[in-house]
């Protein structure tokens, strides 16, 4: 709320005063003071907000889940809570599919949003295949006079045509979702369709991220909250299994010197791009700074505007080097040191 925001602004200002003059402070904080007075902004509140401010940019995320309140002044953005909020392994896609149309939703355990395709993207079966016209029946006719033999004209049964067109349409949908989304995001894909369409789509699908389990319901009268709630029931067990699998892999690799919870060792491995997965405690802070030249870690004070939570730095550079970051509650961590990492080699 706005009162909390004002208090955090005072904290930021006090921290900045330790290193900077009044001119710099005003230039940095004036846009936030303007935001403070924007009633329309505060009337649109969700569960929480994340605000990132520098001299070059000001970014606001509205979040659908509460976060631990924190004001950080440092030489880099404090993104660990945001990583937790948008954690990739908690994000999944839902494909709602019918004979005539489809849609895609990106969801997590809290919220769901429809993906807007480019305006020129064919979506309906009619757009993709065109229309099939004509009667389907078996008739007979006589050609060349009464003495001629009767000739029969065979027309494919309507159901066969519909089934073949449905399969063709489903192949288009599968390729479109796979190429444009799944291969890029690597999200689990939940199929939402009538029961009879599940077997057809699974038979033709080449999407390795498509889950065997799905939701057997009509796509009509759906809302984003309904999609999120029902699809999360499918994804949640898989999500929890994957987290446990990562923790177990860490414990197994620890004895092989392929994992560590030594923060100094992890810092050096990150700079070497040798971190596959970093597992980080969500609410634990270790004041310090990562030296991006050699991976050494300098201890500091969280009140000093030149230092941040070093766990945040380690998470950021793991992602930059192509590794994954898993942010867990302290109770779920495989170590009490705030960070654990699985090495690539």
C-alpha positions in Angstrom: 0.0 0.0 0.0 1.0 3.6 -0.3 2.0 4.1 3.3 4.4 1.1 3.1 5.8 2.5 -0.2 6.5 5.9 1.4 8.4 4.1 4.3 10.5 2.2 1.8 11.3 5.4 -0.1 12.6 6.8 3.1 14.8 3.7 3.6 16.2 4.1 0.1 16.9 7.8 0.6 18.8 7.1 3.8 20.9 4.5 2.1 21.7 6.7 -0.9 22.8 9.5 1.4 25.7 7.4 2.6 27.3 7.6 -0.9 25.6 10.3 -2.9 24.7 14.0 -2.9 21.3 15.7 -2.9 21.3 16.3 -6.7 21.8 12.6 -7.4 19.3 11.5 -4.9 16.6 13.8 -6.3 17.3 12.6 -9.8 17.0 9.0 -8.8 13.9 9.3 -6.6 11.8 12.0 -8.1 10.0 9.6 -10.5 9.1 7.4 -7.5 7.8 10.4 -5.6 5.6 11.2 -8.6 4.4 7.6 -8.5 3.6 8.0 -4.8 1.0 10.6 -5.7 -0.6 8.7 -8.6 -4.0 7.7 -7.2 -4.9 5.7 -10.4 -1.8 3.6 -9.9 -2.6 2.7 -6.3 -6.2 2.0 -7.1 -5.1 -0.7 -9.5 -3.3 -2.6 -6.8 -2.9 -6.4 -6.9 -1.4 -8.6 -4.1 2.0 -7.0 -4.4 4.3 -4.9 -6.6 7.9 -5.0 -7.5 9.6 -1.7 -8.5 13.0 -1.4 -10.1 14.6 2.0 -10.4 17.8 3.3 -11.9 18.8 6.5 -13.6 18.1 4.8 -17.0 14.9 3.0 -16.4 11.9 2.5 -14.0 10.0 -0.8 -14.2 6.9 -1.9 -12.3 5.5 -5.5 -12.0 2.1 -6.1 -10.5 2.3 -9.5 -8.8 -0.6 -11.9 -8.0 1.1 -13.3 -4.9 2.4 -11.5 -1.8 6.1 -11.2 -1.4 8.3 -10.4 1.7 8.6 -6.6 1.9 12.1 -5.4 1.2 13.8 -2.2 0.1 17.3 -2.7 -1.4 19.7 -0.1 -2.7 22.6 -1.6 -4.6 24.6 -1.4 -7.8 22.3 -4.0 -9.4 18.6 -4.9 -9.3 17.5 -7.2 -6.5 15.5 -9.8 -8.6 15.5 -12.9 -6.4 11.8 -12.5 -5.3 10.8 -12.0 -8.9 12.7 -15.1 -10.0 10.7 -17.0 -7.3 7.5 -15.5 -8.5 8.0 -16.3 -12.2 9.9 -19.6 -11.5 10.0 -21.4 -14.8 9.3 -24.8 -13.3 6.0 -23.4 -11.9 5.0 -22.1 -15.3 3.0 -24.2 -17.8 0.9 -23.8 -20.9 -2.7 -24.9 -21.5 -3.9 -25.7 -25.0 -7.7 -25.5 -25.2 -8.7 -27.5 -28.3 -11.9 -28.2 -30.2 -12.6 -29.4 -33.8 -13.1 -25.8 -35.0 -10.7 -23.7 -32.9 -7.9 -23.5 -30.3 -6.3 -21.1 -27.8 -3.2 -21.1 -25.6 -2.9 -20.0 -22.0 0.3 -19.5 -20.0 -0.3 -20.2 -16.3 1.4 -20.8 -13.0 0.1 -21.9 -9.6 -1.5 -18.5 -9.0 -2.7 -16.9 -12.3 -3.4 -17.6 -16.0 -3.3 -15.4 -19.1 -4.4 -16.0 -22.6 -1.7 -15.8 -25.2 -2.5 -13.4 -28.0 -1.3 -14.6 -31.4 -0.3 -12.4 -34.3 -3.4 -11.1 -36.2 -2.5 -13.0 -39.3 -2.2 -16.4 -37.5 -4.8 -18.9 -38.8 -6.7 -20.2 -35.7 -10.0 -21.8 -36.8 -10.3 -24.9 -38.8 -11.9 -23.0 -41.6 -9.0 -20.6 -41.8 -6.5 -23.5 -41.8 -8.2 -26.0 -44.1 -10.9 -24.0 -45.9 -14.4 -25.5 -46.2 -15.5 -28.9 -47.5 -18.7 -28.7 -49.4 -20.9 -31.3 -51.1 -23.1 -34.1 -50.2 -21.7 -37.4 -49.0 -23.8 -40.4 -50.3 -23.8 -43.3 -52.7 -26.0 -42.8 -55.7 -26.5 -44.4 -59.1 -27.1 -43.1 -62.6 -27.5 -44.6 -66.1 -25.3 -43.2 -68.9 -25.7 -43.9 -72.6 -29.3 -45.0 -72.7 -31.6 -47.5 -71.1 -29.5 -50.5 -72.2 -26.4 -49.2 -70.6 -25.1 -50.7 -67.3 -25.9 -48.8 -64.2 -22.8 -46.8 -62.8 -22.5 -46.1 -59.1 -20.9 -42.9 -57.8 -19.2 -43.4 -54.4 -18.9 -40.5 -52.0 -16.9 -40.7 -48.8 -19.0 -40.9 -45.7 -19.4 -37.5 -44.0 -17.9 -38.8 -40.7 -14.8 -40.0 -42.4 -14.3 -36.6 -44.0 -14.8 -34.8 -40.6 -12.4 -37.2 -38.8 -9.7 -36.7 -41.5 -10.1 -32.9 -41.5 -10.0 -32.9 -37.7 -6.7 -34.8 -37.7 -5.3 -32.5 -40.3 -6.3 -29.5 -38.3 -4.9 -31.0 -35.1 -1.6 -31.6 -36.9 -1.4 -27.9 -37.8 -2.2 -26.9 -34.1 0.4 -29.3 -32.8 3.1 -28.0 -35.1 2.2 -24.3 -34.5 2.3 -24.7 -30.7 5.4 -26.8 -30.7 7.5 -24.6 -33.0 6.3 -21.2 -31.9 6.0 -21.8 -28.1 7.0 -25.2 -26.6 10.4 -25.5 -28.1 11.2 -21.9 -27.0 9.7 -21.9 -23.5 10.1 -25.6 -22.6 6.9 -25.3 -20.5 4.8 -28.3 -19.8 1.7 -28.4 -22.0 -1.7 -29.4 -20.7 -4.3 -30.4 -23.2 -7.8 -29.2 -22.5 -10.3 -30.9 -24.8 -13.2 -33.3 -25.0 -12.4 -36.8 -24.0 -12.6 -38.1 -27.6 -10.1 -35.5 -28.9 -7.3 -36.5 -26.4 -6.4 -39.8 -28.0 -6.4 -38.2 -31.5 -4.2 -35.3 -30.5 -1.8 -37.5 -28.5 -1.5 -39.9 -31.5 -0.4 -37.2 -33.9 1.5 -34.9 -31.5 5.3 -34.5 -31.8 5.4 -32.1 -28.8 7.7 -33.7 -26.1 6.4 -31.2 -23.5 2.8 -32.4 -23.8 1.8 -34.1 -20.6 0.0 -37.5 -20.8 -2.5 -36.2 -18.3 -4.9 -33.5 -19.3 -8.4 -32.0 -18.7 -11.3 -33.7 -20.4 -13.8 -30.8 -20.6 -15.4 -28.6 -23.2 -13.6 -25.4 -24.1 -16.8 -23.4 -24.0 -17.6 -20.8 -21.2 -14.1 -21.0 -19.9 -12.5 -18.3 -17.7 -8.8 -17.9 -16.9 -9.3 -18.7 -13.2 -11.1 -22.0 -14.1 -8.4 -23.0 -16.5 -5.7 -22.2 -13.9 -7.4 -24.1 -11.1 -8.1 -27.3 -13.1 -4.9 -27.4 -15.0 -2.8 -26.8 -11.9 -4.3 -30.0 -10.5 -2.6 -31.8 -13.4 0.7 -30.0 -13.2 1.2 -29.7 -9.4 2.3 -33.3 -8.8 4.7 -33.1 -11.7 6.1 -29.8 -10.4 6.7 -31.1 -6.9 8.3 -34.3 -8.3 10.7 -32.2 -10.4 11.8 -30.1 -7.4 12.4 -33.3 -5.4 14.3 -34.8 -8.2 16.6 -31.7 -8.4 17.2 -31.8 -4.6 18.0 -35.6 -4.8 20.4 -35.0 -7.7 22.2 -32.4 -5.6 22.5 -34.8 -2.7 23.8 -37.6 -5.0 26.3 -35.3 -6.9 27.6 -33.9 -3.6 29.6 -37.1 -2.9 31.0 -37.0 -6.5 32.3 -33.4 -6.1 29.8 -32.4 -8.8 27.8 -30.2 -6.3 28.5 -27.9 -3.4 27.0 -25.6 -0.8 30.3 -23.6 -0.4 29.4 -20.1 -1.5 33.0 -19.2 -2.4 33.4 -22.3 -4.6 30.0 -21.7 -6.2 31.0 -18.1 -7.0 34.0 -19.3 -9.0 32.0 -22.0 -10.8 29.4 -19.4 -11.9 32.0 -17.3 -13.5 33.3 -20.4 -15.3 29.8 -21.1 -16.6 29.9 -24.4 -14.7 26.5 -24.2 -12.9 23.7 -26.3 -14.1 21.2 -25.5 -11.3 21.6 -23.1 -8.4 19.2 -23.8 -5.5 18.7 -20.6 -3.4 16.8 -19.8 -0.2 14.0 -17.4 -0.8 14.1 -15.2 2.3 17.7 -15.7 3.5 20.0 -12.7 2.7 23.8 -12.8 2.7 25.1 -9.3 2.4 28.0 -9.1 -0.1 29.0 -8.7 -3.7 30.1 -11.1 -6.4 33.3 -10.1 -8.3 32.4 -10.9 -11.9 36.1 -11.1 -12.9 37.2 -14.0 -10.7 34.1 -15.2 -8.8 35.3 -14.1 -5.4 32.8 -12.8 -2.9 33.3 -9.7 -0.8 31.3 -9.5 2.5 29.5 -6.2 3.1 26.6 -4.5 4.8 23.1 -4.7 3.4 22.7 -1.0 4.3 25.6 0.0 2.1 24.3 1.0 -1.3 27.2 -0.7 -3.0 26.2 -4.1 -1.6 23.2 -6.4 -2.2 22.2 -9.8 -1.1 25.0 -11.8 -2.8 22.6 -14.7 -3.3 20.7 -12.4 -5.7 24.0 -11.7 -7.6 24.7 -15.4 -7.8 21.2 -16.1 -9.1 21.5 -13.4 -11.7 24.8 -14.6 -13.1 23.7 -18.2 -13.1 20.9 -17.3 -15.5 23.2 -15.1 -17.6 25.5 -18.1 -18.0 22.7 -20.3 -19.2 22.0 -22.2 -15.9 18.8 -22.6 -14.0 17.8 -21.1 -10.7 15.4 -22.8 -8.2 14.3 -20.6 -5.3 12.9 -22.5 -2.4 11.7 -21.9 1.2 14.4 -22.4 3.7 12.6 -25.5 5.1 12.8 -27.1 1.6 16.5 -26.3 1.1 19.0 -29.3 1.0 21.4 -27.1 3.1 21.3 -24.4 5.7 23.9 -22.2 4.0 21.4 -20.4 1.7 22.7 -21.8 -1.6 23.5 -25.1 -3.2 24.6 -25.8 -6.7 24.8 -28.7 -9.2 27.8 -28.4 -11.5 27.7 -29.1 -15.2 31.0 -31.0 -15.1 
